[in-house]
Amino acid sequence: MEFTLNIFTLNCWGIPVVSKNRKERIEAIATYLQKASHNIVCLQEVWCEKDYLYLKDQLQKQFPFSHYFYSGVFGSGLCIFTKWAIQDVFFHQWPLNGYIHKIHHGDWFGGKGVGLCRIKYNDRLINIYCTHLHAEYHEDDIYLAHRVLQAYSTAELVNLTSSPADVSILAGDLNAAPGDLSFRLITQLPSLLDPYTLLADHDQFAKQIGTSDNINNSYSDPKLVKLCPEGKRIDHILFHVDSKYEAQVNSYGNPMEERVPGEPFSYSDHDAVALELKIKPSQSKPKRQYSEEKHFQETIEEAIKVCREATVTITKSKKLFLMTGGLIFMFLLGSVGFWPNNIMTDILKIIMTGISFYYIIMGTLWNKIEMNSLKAGLTALENFYKSRNYKIID
């Protein structure tokens, strides 16, 4: 029996205080979803629980089932709304998730990860994975190893849990464009298909622009738009169907208007993505989609290389933190009795003591946590590589 899935995903940019027009945009998103024909909705960056509860209340009629993935200090920001009953729920928080001292980035405080809702529609099981990988922030991309291991962990979760499901959908802000290492890990390991690739030759998709920092979004960075008007396609809906089914892509793209009706701003700093799939019993001999073995091997090798380089960087940062903290501490000890006795010097000594303590903590406890988390991912990658009988790399 045929059935249709209409999936919607959007990074809502719902950061309290920081995000512009957050209240108005959340209300507009709810209004849009009330009228839309989607039956599964995946949202990211819903950082305020009140925003989720507002959406849940407003969408109760259209989407009677929903789940918010609580995690970290602020919550994972991930939530799923569906028209059908949620049978099982699981959340995996990534051990490598940014840095606690990078407060302005905030990823660590969000406790990011990948959430899974297993939906039962009649006698069919549908796995919905919602996720949001770490952003780049800078050209040097100090979070590359973090994002690569997040992608690998996500890919393994999909790979290990998708077998009971008839259809598996991964939706979210991957902060990775097609061709990027993280994107290749996610699509090659569990064999997830990118609908845009399937429809790339169609005229209506020939001018498909990116979902982030494109010329049509009111919140896009003007400097980035000038360099690349079409932006980057980093928000995705990927899918896999069991061999007894086949999927037909009916539609794919951004279903929302460029501006909130009656307002000068967009729904978010990202564009939404919607995918309509027609699922029907397979009429031909089952053919499982696999990436070319050579390309997959190169992807794993590249991921291992990135992680190995990160271990070297972490070791160097440990030495720098400990040396800086130790020098400040020794200076404070050696200067005892030489400081003028007034409130300004007392404040200065307190500040210097705090800085010394910070560097020592970063060079010991935090460095050890990051190194162990990195090693856990690296050894998993190496084990995966060896188990496939690939040639051992140095």
Secondary structure by P-SEA (a helix, b strand, c coil): cbbbbbbbbbccccccccccaaaaaaaaaaaaaaaccccbbbbcccccaaaaaaaaaaaccccccccccccccccccbbbbccccccbbbbbbbccccccccccccccccbbbbbbbbbbcccbbbbbbbbcccccccccccaaaaaaaaaaaaaaaaaaccccccbbbbbcccccccccaaaaaaaccccccccccccccccccccccccccccccccccaaaaaacccccccccccccccccbbbbbccccccccccccccccccccbbbbbbbbbbccccccbbbbbccaaaaaaaaaaaaaaaaaaaaaaaaaaaaaaaaaaaaaaaaaaacccccccaaaaaaaaaaaaaaaaaaaaacaaaaaaaaaaaaaaaaaaaaaaaacccccc
